Structure formats: structure tokens, C-alpha cells
């Protein structure tokens, strides 16, 4: 990662096989267990522990149960406000989606470098965020055609459209609709990648200035370190906001499938 005093800010996104699975394959396809897969499992495991630990139906709920009930209620209100009462059946999916992305973003910000480990943010890869976006988009398509049949295509022709504008507007709306999974996944991927690159660049300033001279270390290095602390706090906020935006847009898209709005 570091050669001749240079730090590669993109090295942190490299997907590497773990536990000696480098050449593990099935049918010619590499199925190595990677650092990305490890953090996916970790996010899923933490989510499972969070939910199971909060499923205790105590008369006087503890903090853990209250946290789970709060998050569930938050997602329920999000769906009801965007979809209506019909959105209740999507609470398990949107809740899991929101929490999985949130945990993935936060796990990648843990200061594990202090104990010799390198955190990995799999939401900084478009392959991961793209799959999550396709899952949400697939639900929209399945629900839309299951509930409305071919009438689902009326979504692409707003009510009151002049006859001459029906065909061009249909194709414009169709293209806009088909781009949704791409933009949904790209938004999360870009936001997480940009923040981590900036943190790595600032870390390079801190290390290289300290190695260059004490004067540079106390000026450039210290200023970069303070800025890193501020950006790290901002990245936590971005991690929460991006998970919320993903869940919000998923709810909006589900509304189109449910209500053809």
C-alpha cells in the first residue's frame, strides 16, 4: 500500500481472499471467501443479534427492546407516509435493508487499525450496492405486475397527458424508471467511496509530514489529523443518511407499484 512514502488511497477497496480460499472454485468460477464477504456476514450477524435481543416482550421494555421498537416504528412510519396502510407488509424488508446498509457503513468506519486490522466497507463497491438496488427494483416490478397486470404500464403515462405526447412521454418515463436501480446503487457507492478516499488521503498527509520533519508534523500533520476527526464524524452522519435515503427511495418506488402514482 505504501511505497516510497506514498499511500494509495484506493488500496482500502481491494477485495482480497481470506483463510486460504484464493483458488476455491466451483465450475470454473472463483468463490473465494473475501474481506467483502466477511463484512457482509458481520453486518448480517450484528443485525440478527440486534433484532433477536430486542424481541423480548417485557412489560417494562429495556433499552435494547426500546431501540428495536424505535427503529421498527421509524420504518413503519416511513412506509405508511409514502405508501399508505398497504406499506405495512413491507416493513420486514425495508427494516432489514435499512439496518443492513447502516451497519455495513458503520462497520467500515471502526478504528480497527489500532489493533492491526483493516476495516472494509462493502457498500463502497457498486457490485454490492447494485445488488441491493436490484432487489428493491425487483420487488417493485413483481408487485406492480402482480397487482395491476399490464395496467402497470400506465405508470409511465401521467393522467391528462395529451394524445400527441403519449408515445414520447411513455419512453421518457420508461427510461427514467429503468435507470432507478442504477442511480439508487450509484448514490450509496459514490458517497461511501468519496469519504473513505478523503480520510485515507488525510492520513497520508499525517504520516508523511511527520516523517518529513517535526515542523511539518506539528503544522500540516496536526491540521490534517484534526480535519480527519471532523470528517470521521461527518462520515458517521453520511452513513446514517445514505441508509435512510436508500430506504426512503425504496419506499417511494414501492408506492409506485402499489398505488401507480
Secondary structure as GFF3:
##gff-version 3
##sequence-region A 1 261
A	DSSP	beta_strand	2	3	.	.	.	ID=ss1
A	DSSP	beta_strand	6	7	.	.	.	ID=ss2
A	DSSP	three_ten_helix	11	13	.	.	.	ID=ss3
A	DSSP	beta_strand	25	26	.	.	.	ID=ss4
A	DSSP	beta_strand	29	30	.	.	.	ID=ss5
A	DSSP	alpha_helix	35	53	.	.	.	ID=ss6
A	DSSP	alpha_helix	63	83	.	.	.	ID=ss7
A	DSSP	three_ten_helix	85	90	.	.	.	ID=ss8
A	DSSP	alpha_helix	91	107	.	.	.	ID=ss9
A	DSSP	three_ten_helix	112	115	.	.	.	ID=ss10
A	DSSP	three_ten_helix	122	124	.	.	.	ID=ss11
A	DSSP	alpha_helix	126	148	.	.	.	ID=ss12
A	DSSP	three_ten_helix	149	156	.	.	.	ID=ss13
A	DSSP	three_ten_helix	163	165	.	.	.	ID=ss14
A	DSSP	alpha_helix	166	178	.	.	.	ID=ss15
A	DSSP	alpha_helix	180	212	.	.	.	ID=ss16
A	DSSP	alpha_helix	214	216	.	.	.	ID=ss17
A	DSSP	pi_helix	217	221	.	.	.	ID=ss18
A	DSSP	alpha_helix	222	259	.	.	.	ID=ss19
###
